[in-house]
């Protein structure tokens, strides 16, 4: 019996040999090298947190330890204000993520769906605001927070509000620009269909548009969370006397001493600071990948 392919004379398809191209192999090796370089400081931080004091001060450091110890972590948790600093950081970062996300979503929807005067000028101003270094605005914002505290209780110097408001202001331009692409990607015909079905604009906004833009919100929230969580400049500048309102980066100053820095305590505290960021990444990683992919495609 003749095979159908033989009868028609069609040749059987051949599989291409699984040979990696040189450029692809070079790209993979380069990516691996970059990942090692980026991850090495994190590895050294965690390693130093578990090293005993003698190994940390050794003139011949080794990339391992033969006697891991928890003494550095014990010294960190013995600081009576460390837990309060941790809660303050969570409160500030959480408030910044929620507030900046909601405001950026509404603002991005407004500048994308509505046509009004100076709309382009407003978008350009958002972009210009991102170019101004934070260090150049710290002193003017110090006086602004001082005067604002006299008029609005709870947002002046030595309060958590003095940390939340600046971070919201600095995270909004980037968040608005990023979310603008996600809102623009939602077709207007979907809104028209929702209106024909009797949905109000507010219902479309929160029940239809918001879930579709949620991956972009997660992507922007990661940057807002990291910025607020790791902030040291505002915490040092705006929290002057009320140490009970200090955040976690300020706890590192306890281990800088005149007689010698406690590098084990510094590395242990830094390791503890990194854990919430990693947990946050794990919780939002799926939506983060889809959000960044949507931003690139747009």
N, C-alpha and C positions, 0 to 999 in steps of 0.2 A: 504493500500500500504506500502510495507516494504522499509525503508530508505536504500540507497546503503551501508552506513557504517554498518548498522545492519546486512545486508545480508552477508557482508564479514567478519563480526565479528571484524572489526577494532575499537578500542576505540577512542573516540573523544579526541583530544589533550587538555590538561589542561594548563591553564596559570599559570605561577609561581606567587606566591603572591608577591606583591610589598613591600617587606620588605628590608630595607637597611641593608647591612652587617655592623657589628660593625667597621671593619677597614675602610670602606668607610666613615662612619659617622665621625670617628675620623680624617680622612684625610681632610674632608670638614671643620670641626671645626678648625683644625690646620691652614688650608689655610686662613680661615676667620680671625683668630687671627693674623696671620702674616700680612695680608693686613691691618688690623687696626693699627698695630704697625708701619708699613711702612708709612701709610697715615697720622698718627697723627702729625708728624712734619710739613707736608704741611698744615694741617688744622690749627695748631697753628700759623704758619707764616701768613696765610691769616687773621686769627682772630686778631692777634696783629697789622696787618696793618690797620684794621678798628677800633681798640680800641682807645679811647682818651688817652692822655698822663697820666692822673691820674690813670687810670686802669692798664696801662702797668707798672707803678712804684709801684703799690700796693704790700704790703707785703703778701697779700692773693689773689693770682691770681685765676681767675675763667675761666672755659672752655667755656664761652659765654660772651657777652657784651649786656648791656641793653641800651647803647647809642652809636650806631655805628657812626663813624665820618670819613670824607675824608680829614682831616687836614694833615695826614701823606702823602697822595698822592699829596696834594697841595704843600707841601714842596719839594717833589721830583721833580715835574715838574717846580718848581721855579728855580731850578738849571739850569743856562743858558747853561751848557755844556751837560746836560743829553741827549738831542735829538741827539747831535753829537756823543756821546758815543754809543748810540743805533744804529745809522747808521754804525759806525765803526765795531761794533760787528756783524751786519748783513753782512757786506762786507767780514770780515775775515772768518766767519763761512761758508758763501756761496762759497767763493773761495776755501776753504779747501774741502768742500763736492764735488764740481765739479772736481777739479784737482785730488784729491786723488781717486775719483771714476773712472775717465778715466784711470789714470796711473795704478791703481790696476787691472782694467779689462784687459788692454793690457798685463801687467806683468803676471797675472794669466793665460791668454791664452797662453803666450809664454812658461811658465814652465810646462804647462799641455799638449800642443799639439806638442811641439818640444822636441827632444832629443839632448842634448848637454853636453859637459863636465862640471863637477862641478855643475850640475843642483841640485842634492841632497844637496850639500854643500851650495848652495845659499839659498835653502829653510830652511836649518838649521840655517843659519845666520839670516834670517827673524825672526825665532822663538826666537833666542837668543837676538835679538834686542828688543823684547817685554819684556824680563826679566830685562833689565837695567832700574832702576828707573830714572824718569825724573829729580828729584832733583840732582842726581849725575852728570847730563850732563848740567845743567843750566849754570854754570860758564864757562866751555869750549865753549858752544854755544854763550855765551856773547862775548867772544873774537873773535869767528868765525864770528858773525854778524858784529862786529866792523870792522874787516879786510875786510869782503865781501862788506861792504858799501863803502870802499875806491875804490874798483875795479868795482862794479856794482851799479850805483845810483838807489835808490828806494828800496833797500832790506837791508840796514844797520840799525843801531840802530835808534830809534825814528821814524821809519816808520812802516806802516802796513805790509810791506813785511817781516819784522823781526818777525812778529807773524804768518804770513801765511806759510812761508817755514818750520819752525820747526813742526807745527801741521801736515802739509802734510807728513813730514818725519816720525813722530811718528804714524800716522794713517795707513800708507801704509803696514807695516808687517801684522797687523791683517786683513786688507782688502784683501790682496793677499792670505793669507791662507784661508780665508773664501770663497772668490770667486773661488778659485782653485777647491773646491768641486762642485760648480755649473757648471763650465766649463767641468769638468770631467764627470758630469752626462749627458751631451749632447752627444749622440752617434756619433762616427766618421762616421758612415754610412750616417748620415744626411749631413755631409760635402761632402762626396763622391757623394751623389745624387745631391747636389747643383752644384758641379763641372761638373757633366755629363750634367746638364741642361744649362751649359754655364756661371755659376756665377763665378766671380773672387774671390780670397781669401778675398780681402777687402770688397766685397759686401756681402759675407757670414758672415764676421765678424760683420758688422754693421747692416745688414738687417735681419739676421737670428739668429746668436749667441747672439748678444746684447739684443734683446727682451726676449730671453729665460733666460738670466742671470740677467735681470733687477730686479726681486725680491731680489736676493742676493745683488745687488748694493744698493737697498733701505735699506736693513738691515744694511749694513756696513756704509751707509751714516748717519744713526741715531747716531751711536757711534761717528763718526767724527764730526757731528754737535754739539753734547752735549759737547764733549771734547773742541772744539774751542770756543763754546759759553760761557762756564763756566770757561774758563781759567783765572787765576789770577797770577800765577807764572811768565809766560812769559811776560804778560802785565806789571807787576811790575818791571821785570828785564831788559827788552829791551826798554821800553818807559820811558826815563829818564827825558828829559826836554820838549819834544814836547807833551804837555798835550792834544793838539787838536787831536792827534792820539791815545788817550787812548780808551779802550773799556769799556763796561758796568760794569764789575766787579770792575773796578777802581772807578766808581761813588759811590760805597758804602763807600769808605774811607772818603768822605765828611761828613758823618754822625757820624764818630768816632771823638769825640772832647775831649779836656783835661778837660773841665768843666763837662762832662757827655755825654755818648753816646746817640744819638737819635735813640732809638730802634724802634720807630714807623716808622721813615724814612727808617731805614735799612730793616725792614720787608716789607714796601710798595715797595721799590726799588727791593727787592728780588722777590716779587709777580709779578711785572711787567716783571722781567727777565724770570720768569717761563712761561709766556703766550706764547711767540714765540715757546718755546719747545713743549708746549701742542698743539699748532696749527700745528706744523710740524708733530707731532705724528698722529693727526687726518687726515691730508692729505695723509699720507703714511701708515696708519694702515693696510689696506688690503694687500698691497704688503709686508709689514713688517712681517705679520703673515705667509704668504706663503713663504717668504724668510727664516724665522727662521725655519719653518717646513722642508723646503728643506735642510737646513744645518744640522738639526738633523737626517733626513733620510739618508743623505750621510754618 
